[in-house]
Amino acid sequence: MKYSPVTNFINGEQVSGDGQILEVFSPVNGEVISEVPLSSAVVVDKAVDAAREAFPDWSTLTLKERVQIFFRYRQLLEKYRNELTALVSEENGKTSAEAAAEVDKSIELTEFATSLPQLCVGEIEVVSRGVECRSERHPLGVVASISPFNFPNMVPNWTIPNALALGNTMILKPSEQVPLSANRITEILVEAGLPKGVLNVVHGAQTAVEAICDHPGIDAVSFVGSTKVAKIVYKRATSNLKLALCLGGAKNHLIVLPDANEEMTASDVAASMTGCAGQRCMAASAMVAVGKVNAIIDRLCEETKKIVPGKNLGAIISKQAKERIEDYITEAEAQGAKILVDGRGTTVEGRENGFYVGPTVIDFVTPDMKIAKEEVFGPVLAILRTSTLDEAIEIENNSAYGNAASVFTQSGGLAKYVVEHASAGMIGVNIGVPVPREPFSFGGWNESKFGTGDITGKSSIEFWTKPKKTTTKWNPEAKTNWMS
């Protein structure tokens, strides 16, 4: 193995797991690169105890004092950028460019966290003669963050900088498929000066997640992953009276109108469907072609063929995921869809044991097909054809998901119409991946999100803190009024 076996990180120390050991494979070449423990509820207990013990001292620091650590953390992320990039690429399968972009996003997220003293400010007002009201935000306590395999560096940094800077202590449970980045992030935070117990990492699978949802010492849970599991985590956590926000999957529709810029549309759609090998909840997985757009589709296929597995297209996370994606393609073909670009059976020279699916474009998909309704999570684009824009919007609105939708057009009026009528939390106009930048938050609608609020951006302040209101009267000479 290239890397030492992964351990849990609790109260500043490496702690062994107490359950099954799972091999960690690199999707790039299929080799075992490490081992990770599938920890039990006992390990979660230890992590919560450490976080509880650290909370009083950490939370009583001022917000400005806490963010000093994240100023240093941001500098260290830049210092270790190449190392972190290589780690993401190796354990997740991303190309080096995609992995570097992920680390750069983590730097941006941390930079936002350092601005929290200017954003999380209290309010005070004299509300009646001699009476003032004050509102302040206070940390929740111990929170948990459950992160997925597809962004091993960025998604933990969706939660860690904001939640900790706002005064909480945390249990991080990364995906057991990509455990290495989480531990390295924690080491860097310790180097930046983070006290013991403020961030604790517990590795594991279902047992660890269930223990987090059930533990009475955890006050809030955030989750990013599939919709199926997001529902389970949200129901279990809230049934135990925890605050929870769970982000699920997606089926993002890109509506392409006949007046769309041919070159830009083809390039953006191809990049959206294949970026991160399609393993992101903002990937274009369905293109709704309105009217006569054959020229754009032809250009899209040309662009797609320029994307080569092992060069500018990364690997799929596992052999099982590769097989599942290819099964979707085969089933759609059997149901009458036309394969314009076929990525099945892909291998990369010198990496024959790696897990790859080539870019795949499927035309004449109908709304009743499974590939039109379910999240494929691979570099696969299903094209559905409609005659009118309203029909296209109806297809988008009928999706159970609601993460993102985009429209490609040169008409401001038609773009506005789609923005107003699409049932999704993040909308793009001539943008294939409409991810908002800080201070705007990430989050979808419908079955792409369970819970209220956000875990990123300015609105995350409301999720990671609770308000305290104080009403004060010091002037006994003030005239009597209804607040006396």
C-alpha positions in Angstrom: 0.0 0.0 0.0 1.2 3.5 -0.8 -0.3 5.0 2.3 -0.4 3.8 5.9 -3.7 2.5 7.2 -6.1 5.3 8.0 -7.0 6.0 11.7 -9.6 8.0 13.4 -8.6 11.4 14.7 -10.0 12.1 18.2 -8.9 14.8 20.6 -5.8 15.4 18.7 -4.7 11.8 18.6 -4.8 8.9 16.2 -7.3 6.4 17.4 -7.7 2.9 15.8 -11.0 1.6 14.7 -12.8 -1.2 16.4 -14.5 -2.9 13.5 -14.0 -4.2 10.0 -11.1 -2.9 7.9 -12.0 -1.9 4.4 -9.5 -1.6 1.5 -9.2 1.8 -0.2 -8.8 1.5 -4.0 -7.5 4.2 -6.3 -10.0 4.4 -9.2 -7.2 5.5 -11.4 -5.6 2.1 -11.6 -7.6 -0.2 -9.3 -4.8 -0.6 -6.8 -5.2 -0.8 -3.1 -3.6 2.4 -1.6 -4.7 2.2 2.0 -7.1 0.7 4.6 -9.8 2.4 6.5 -11.6 1.3 9.7 -15.4 1.0 9.8 -15.8 2.4 13.3 -18.6 1.5 15.8 -20.8 3.7 18.0 -18.1 3.3 20.7 -15.7 5.4 18.6 -18.4 8.0 17.9 -19.0 8.2 21.7 -15.3 9.0 22.2 -15.3 11.7 19.5 -18.4 13.3 20.9 -16.9 13.3 24.4 -13.8 15.1 23.0 -15.9 17.6 21.2 -18.0 18.3 24.2 -15.0 18.8 26.4 -13.5 21.2 23.9 -16.6 23.2 23.3 -16.6 25.6 26.3 -13.2 27.0 25.7 -13.6 27.1 22.0 -17.0 28.8 22.0 -16.0 31.4 24.5 -13.3 32.7 22.2 -14.4 35.7 20.2 -15.3 35.1 16.6 -12.4 37.3 15.6 -10.0 35.1 17.6 -11.4 31.9 16.1 -11.0 33.1 12.5 -7.3 33.8 13.0 -6.8 30.0 12.8 -8.6 30.0 9.4 -6.4 32.8 8.1 -3.5 30.5 8.8 -5.4 27.5 7.4 -6.0 29.3 4.2 -2.3 30.0 3.8 -1.5 26.4 4.5 -4.0 25.1 1.9 -2.1 27.2 -0.6 1.3 25.9 0.7 0.1 22.2 0.4 -2.0 22.8 -2.8 0.0 20.4 -5.0 0.0 17.7 -2.3 -3.7 18.0 -1.7 -4.4 18.0 -5.4 -2.5 14.7 -5.9 -4.3 13.1 -3.0 -7.7 14.0 -4.3 -6.8 12.7 -7.8 -5.4 9.5 -6.4 -8.3 8.5 -4.1 -11.2 9.9 -6.1 -10.0 9.5 -9.7 -10.4 13.2 -10.8 -8.0 14.6 -13.3 -5.2 16.8 -11.9 -6.9 19.9 -13.2 -10.3 19.0 -11.5 -8.6 18.1 -8.3 -6.7 21.4 -8.2 -9.9 23.2 -8.9 -11.5 21.4 -5.9 -8.6 22.5 -3.6 -8.9 26.1 -4.9 -12.6 26.0 -4.0 -11.7 25.0 -0.5 -9.4 28.0 -0.3 -12.2 30.2 -1.4 -14.6 28.7 1.2 -12.0 29.3 3.9 -11.5 32.8 2.7 -15.3 33.4 3.1 -15.1 32.0 6.7 -12.5 34.6 7.6 -15.1 37.3 6.7 -17.7 36.0 9.3 -16.8 38.7 11.9 -18.1 41.2 9.4 -21.2 39.2 8.6 -22.3 37.6 11.9 -22.9 40.8 13.8 -25.5 41.4 16.5 -28.3 43.9 16.3 -29.3 46.4 18.9 -32.1 48.9 19.0 -34.0 51.1 21.5 -37.4 49.8 21.0 -39.2 51.8 23.6 -38.3 54.7 26.0 -35.6 53.4 28.3 -35.7 49.9 26.7 -33.3 48.3 24.3 -33.4 44.9 22.5 -30.3 43.0 21.4 -29.9 40.0 19.1 -26.8 37.8 18.9 -25.9 34.5 17.3 -24.5 31.7 19.5 -23.0 28.3 18.5 -25.1 25.2 18.6 -22.6 23.0 20.4 -21.3 19.7 18.8 -22.2 19.3 15.2 -21.6 16.5 12.7 -20.7 16.6 9.0 -21.2 13.6 6.8 -19.4 14.0 3.5 -19.5 12.1 0.2 -16.8 10.5 -2.0 -17.1 12.8 -5.0 -15.5 15.9 -3.4 -13.1 14.6 -0.7 -11.6 18.0 -0.1 -14.2 20.6 -1.0 -17.3 19.2 0.7 -15.6 18.9 4.1 -14.6 22.5 3.7 -18.2 23.4 2.9 -18.8 22.8 6.6 -15.6 22.9 8.6 -14.5 26.5 8.3 -18.0 28.1 8.8 -19.2 25.7 11.5 -16.0 25.9 13.6 -15.4 29.6 13.1 -18.9 30.2 14.4 -17.9 28.4 17.6 -19.1 24.8 17.2 -17.0 21.7 17.6 -17.4 19.0 15.1 -17.4 15.3 14.2 -16.5 14.7 10.6 -17.5 11.4 9.0 -16.0 11.3 5.5 -16.9 8.7 2.9 -15.1 5.4 3.5 -14.1 5.4 -0.1 -12.0 8.6 0.2 -10.7 8.8 3.8 -7.2 10.2 3.1 -8.1 13.8 2.3 -10.1 14.2 5.5 -7.2 13.2 7.7 -4.8 15.5 5.8 -7.2 18.4 6.2 -7.4 17.8 9.9 -3.6 17.7 10.2 -3.3 21.0 8.4 -5.9 22.5 10.7 -3.9 21.3 13.7 -0.8 23.0 12.1 -2.8 26.2 11.8 -3.4 26.1 15.6 -6.8 24.4 16.0 -7.1 23.1 19.6 -7.6 19.5 20.5 -11.1 18.1 20.3 -12.5 21.0 18.1 -12.5 18.7 15.0 -12.6 15.0 15.3 -12.7 12.5 12.4 -14.5 9.2 12.6 -14.2 6.8 9.7 -16.9 4.3 9.0 -20.0 3.5 7.1 -23.6 2.9 8.0 -23.0 2.0 11.7 -21.1 5.3 12.2 -23.7 7.4 10.5 -26.5 5.8 12.5 -24.5 6.4 15.7 -24.2 10.1 14.7 -27.9 10.4 14.1 -28.8 8.8 17.4 -26.2 10.3 19.7 -27.8 12.7 22.3 -24.5 14.7 22.5 -24.7 15.9 18.9 -26.8 18.9 18.3 -26.9 19.2 14.5 -26.1 17.0 11.4 -25.3 18.0 7.9 -25.2 15.4 5.1 -24.2 15.4 1.4 -24.8 12.3 -0.7 -27.6 10.4 -2.5 -31.2 11.3 -2.0 -32.0 7.8 -0.8 -29.6 8.1 2.1 -30.3 11.9 2.6 -33.9 11.0 3.4 -32.9 8.3 5.9 -30.3 10.5 7.7 -32.8 13.5 7.8 -35.6 11.4 9.3 -33.4 9.6 11.8 -31.6 12.8 12.9 -34.7 14.9 13.3 -36.5 12.0 15.0 -33.8 12.3 17.7 -34.6 16.1 17.9 -31.5 17.2 16.1 -31.2 20.1 13.6 -30.5 18.5 10.2 -29.8 19.6 6.7 -29.3 16.9 4.1 -28.4 17.5 0.5 -29.3 14.7 -1.9 -28.9 13.9 -5.6 -30.1 15.6 -8.8 -31.3 15.2 -12.3 -30.2 18.5 -13.8 -31.9 19.6 -17.1 -30.2 21.9 -19.6 -32.8 23.3 -21.9 -31.4 24.2 -25.3 -33.3 26.5 -27.6 -32.8 26.9 -31.4 -31.3 30.4 -31.0 -28.6 29.2 -28.6 -25.0 30.0 -29.5 -23.8 26.7 -31.1 -20.2 26.7 -30.1 -20.7 27.9 -26.5 -23.7 25.6 -25.9 -21.9 22.5 -27.2 -18.8 23.2 -25.3 -20.6 24.0 -22.0 -22.9 21.0 -22.1 -20.0 18.7 -22.9 -18.0 20.1 -20.0 -21.0 19.9 -17.6 -21.8 16.3 -18.4 -18.2 15.0 -18.2 -16.6 17.2 -15.5 -15.6 15.1 -12.5 -16.6 12.1 -14.7 -20.2 13.2 -14.2 -19.9 12.4 -10.5 -21.3 15.6 -9.1 -24.8 16.7 -8.2 -24.5 19.7 -10.5 -23.6 17.7 -13.7 -25.8 18.0 -16.7 -27.5 14.6 -17.0 -30.5 15.5 -19.2 -30.5 17.9 -22.2 -34.0 19.0 -23.3 -33.7 19.9 -27.0 -36.4 22.3 -28.1 -37.2 22.4 -31.8 -34.6 22.3 -34.5 -31.3 22.0 -32.6 -29.7 19.1 -34.6 -26.7 21.3 -35.5 -26.0 21.9 -31.8 -26.3 18.2 -31.0 -23.9 17.4 -33.8 -21.4 19.9 -32.5 -21.9 18.5 -28.9 -21.0 15.1 -30.1 -17.8 16.5 -31.7 -16.9 18.2 -28.5 -17.6 15.1 -26.5 -15.2 13.0 -28.6 -12.4 15.4 -27.6 -12.8 14.3 -24.0 -10.6 11.2 -23.5 -10.6 8.9 -20.5 -7.3 9.0 -18.6 -6.3 12.4 -20.2 -9.0 15.0 -19.6 -11.7 12.6 -18.2 -11.2 11.1 -14.8 -12.1 7.7 -13.4 -15.3 6.4 -11.9 -15.1 5.8 -8.1 -15.5 2.0 -8.2 -16.0 -1.0 -10.4 -19.5 -1.4 -9.1 -20.3 2.2 -10.1 -18.9 1.7 -13.5 -21.1 -1.4 -14.0 -24.2 0.5 -12.8 -23.6 3.4 -15.2 -23.1 1.1 -18.2 -26.3 -0.8 -17.3 -28.2 2.5 -17.5 -26.8 3.0 -21.1 -27.6 -0.5 -22.2 -31.1 -0.4 -20.8 -31.8 2.9 -22.6 -30.6 1.5 -25.9 -32.8 -1.6 -25.5 -35.8 0.7 -24.9 -35.3 2.5 -28.2 -32.9 5.4 -27.4 -30.1 6.1 -29.9 -26.5 6.0 -28.7 -24.7 8.9 -30.5 -21.4 8.6 -28.5 -20.8 5.3 -26.6 -18.5 5.2 -23.6 -19.1 1.6 -22.6 -16.2 -0.9 -22.3 -13.6 1.9 -21.9 -10.1 1.0 -20.7 -7.0 3.2 -20.4 -3.7 2.0 -21.6 -1.4 1.4 -18.7 -4.3 1.6 -16.3 -6.3 -1.4 -17.5 -7.5 -2.2 -14.0 -8.8 1.4 -13.5 -12.5 2.2 -13.5 -13.5 4.3 -16.6 -16.6 5.1 -18.6 -16.2 7.2 -21.7 -18.4 10.2 -22.5 -21.8 9.0 -23.6 -24.5 10.9 -25.5 -27.9 9.2 -25.9 -30.6 10.8 -28.1 -34.3 10.2 -28.4 -34.7 9.4 -24.7 -38.3 9.6 -23.5 -39.5 10.9 -20.1 -40.7 7.4 -19.0 -37.2 5.8 -19.3 -35.3 5.2 -16.2 -32.3 7.1 -17.5 -34.5 10.2 -17.9 -35.7 10.0 -14.3 -32.8 8.7 -12.2 -29.4 10.0 -11.3 -26.8 8.2 -13.3 -23.8 9.9 -11.7 -21.5 9.3 -14.6 -20.4 11.1 -17.9 -23.7 10.3 -19.6 -26.1 12.8 -21.2 -29.7 11.8 -22.1 -31.3 14.0 -24.8 -35.0 14.5 -24.6 -36.8 16.2 -27.5 -39.7 18.6 -27.3 -41.5 21.0 -29.7 -42.0 23.9 -27.3 -40.4 25.6 -24.4 -43.4 24.9 -22.2 -43.0 21.2 -22.8 -39.4 21.4 -21.8 -40.2 23.2 -18.6 -42.9 20.6 -17.9 -40.3 17.8 -18.2 -38.0 19.7 -15.8 -40.8 20.4 -13.3 -41.9 16.7 -13.3 -38.5 15.6 -12.0 -38.4 14.5 -8.4 -35.2 16.5 -8.0 -34.6 20.2 -8.0 -30.9 20.9 -7.7 -30.2 22.8 -10.9 -31.5 23.8 -14.3 -30.1 25.8 -17.1 -31.3 27.4 -20.4 -29.2 28.1 -23.4 -30.6 31.0 -25.5 -29.8 34.4 -26.8 -33.3 35.7 -25.8 -33.4 37.5 -22.5 -37.2 37.1 -22.4 -37.1 33.4 -22.8 -34.3 33.1 -20.3 -36.3 35.0 -17.8 -39.3 32.8 -18.5 -37.2 29.7 -17.7 -35.7 31.3 -14.5 -39.3 32.1 -13.3 -40.8 28.7 -14.1 -38.0 26.1 -13.5 -38.4 24.1 -10.3 -34.8 24.1 -9.1 -32.8 26.0 -6.4 -29.9 26.9 -8.7 -30.6 28.2 -12.2 -28.1 29.0 -15.0 -28.5 31.1 -18.1 -25.9 29.9 -20.7 -24.0 28.2 -17.9 -23.6 24.4 -17.7 -22.8 24.2 -14.0 -24.7 27.0 -12.2 -22.9 26.8 -8.9 -23.2 30.0 -7.0 -20.0 31.6 -5.5 -19.6 32.9 -2.0 -21.3 34.6 -0.3 -24.2 32.9 -2.1 -25.1 29.5 -0.8 -25.3 26.1 -2.4 -28.6 24.2 -2.3 -31.4 22.8 -4.3 -35.2 22.2 -4.0 -37.5 19.2 -3.9 -35.8 15.9 -3.3 -32.4 17.4 -3.7 -32.6 19.0 -0.2 -34.1 18.1 3.1 -34.3 20.6 5.9 -34.2 24.4 5.9 -31.3 26.8 5.6 -27.9 26.3 4.0 -24.6 24.9 5.1 -22.5 27.2 2.9 -22.5 30.9 2.2 -23.9 33.8 4.2 -27.1 32.0 5.0 -25.2 29.2 6.7 -24.9 31.5 9.7 -28.5 30.7 10.6 -27.9 27.0 10.3 -24.7 26.8 12.4 -25.9 29.2 15.1 -28.9 29.9 17.3 -30.2 33.4 18.2 -30.3 34.9 21.7 -32.5 37.9 22.2 -31.9 40.2 25.3 -34.3 43.0 26.4 -32.9 45.5 28.9 -34.3 48.4 30.9 -32.0 50.6 33.0 -34.0 53.8 33.3 -36.6 53.7 36.1 -37.4 57.4 35.4 -38.7 56.6 31.9 -42.4 57.1 31.4 -44.5 54.0 31.9 -45.3 52.2 28.7 -46.4 48.7 27.6 -42.9 47.3 28.1 -42.6 48.5 31.7 
